[in-house]
Amino acid sequence: MKADLEIQIDDAAIQDGALLQCAGRIDYRSCQLLTDALEEVFQLGRYRVIIDLSGVKYVSSSGVGAIVSAAATAEEHSGRIVLLNPAPNVSLVFVLIGLPDLIKVALNLPAAITELSRRVAGNIPTTPEVTQPCCPLSGCPST
């Protein structure tokens, strides 16, 4: 069965980083494509990564696991993963499992780039403010 995920890597979009533009579904069949794309970026020494999820319709627990694992790898190398503009149903999944507590989510590219620049001490961001609400059910204050 064919994986329903397309990924484009733009390693020129972010200074010392990369932008991954994803479209489709991130599930148990396709999460390896995401992992491989992230590994490709990491092998270039780029650990500041924005994952554009605006074209992603569905993320399974396997997809979440791939993102969390990549975030841990990035942080081990003083980098960071920021998720960009996930669809409301994808945001809801992230909120329900507490992912925004670990990985920042931004609504637009300038906000995502700003988040990449923030310093990280372990898994705890140095700034407590919320970048943006993940979804209407998140209870996050709007900015």
N, C-alpha and C positions, 0 to 999 in steps of 0.2 A: 504494500500500500504506500502511495506517495505521500511524503510529508507536505503539509499545506502551510509552508512558511518560506517567505523570501526575505533575505537579509542583504542589505548593501552596506559596505563599510566605507566611510569617508574619513581617512586619517589626516586630511588637510583641514577639516572644519574646526577642529579644536586644537589650540596650541598645546603641544606635548600630550595630546590625547586623541580620541576618536569618537565619531558619531556612528552608531549602528542604527540604521533605519529598518524596522521590522514590519512586515505585513503578513497577515494570515492568522494562523493559530499556533500557539506554543503549547504542545502537549507531549505525551510520552514518545510519540514518533518523531517529533520535530525538535525537541529540546536539545538533542545532540548537535543540530545545526547551529543553534545559538551558542552552545558551549564551544564548538569548534571556531566560530567567528570571534568569540571573546578571546580564546587562546591565541588565535592569529594576531590579534591586536596586542595582547600581552607579550607575545614573542618579539614584537617590534619595540618593546620597552615602553609602551603606552598604557598607563594604568589609570588615567583619568578618562572615563568613558561615559558618554550619554547614550542611553538606549531609548530610541524614539519608538514608543509603543502606540502611536496614534493610528496606525494601520492594523493593529492586532485586535482581533475579535474575541479571542478566548485565551486564557492562560490556565493550565492545569497545575496541580501540585508539583509535577515534574519540572514544569517551566519555572515556577517559583523557586524550586531547589537550585536550578541552574543559575538563576539570578543571584540568589543568596551566596552560593559558592563563589561566583565571580566577584561579588562585592568583598568577600573575605580575602580573596587573592589580591584584589586591588588595594585594600587597606594594608595588607602585609608589605606592600611596596609603596606606601605613603600615597596611594591614589584613592579614587572614589568612583563609585557607580551612581549615576543619577538617572532616574526614569523620567521620560518626557511624555507628557500629554496622553496618559492611558485613557481608553474609552471608559465611560461610567461603569459598565459591567465588570471590566477588568479592575478598575479602581476599587470597586466594592469587594472583590476577592482579596485584594491587597489589604484593605482596611480590616476585614474580618479576621485575617491571620496576623495582623499587627505589623505588616511589612514596612509601612511608613515610619515606624519607630526605629527601624534599622537602616533603611535606604530612603534617601530623599526623593520626592516626586515634585516635578515642576510642570507648570502649565505651558510654558513657552521656552524657546531656546535661550534667550538672554537670562532668564531666571535659572535655567539648568546650568549655564556656564558660570553664573555667580556661585551656585552651590558647589561646583567642582573646585572652586578656588578656596572654599572654606577649609580650615584645618580640621583634622580629625584626630581625636585622642582615643585610641581603641575604637569602639563602636559608638562612642558618645560624641555627637557634634558639639562644637564649642559654642554654638548659638542656639538658644532654646526656641526661637520663633518658628512658626510653621510657614513654610514656603508658600503653600496654597492648600486649599481643601482638596482631599482626594476624591470625595464624592459627597453628595448632599447628606448621606447618612453618617458621615464620619464624625460629625460634631466639631470639626475643626473650625476655627474662626476664619472668615473670608478675609482676603487681603485686598 
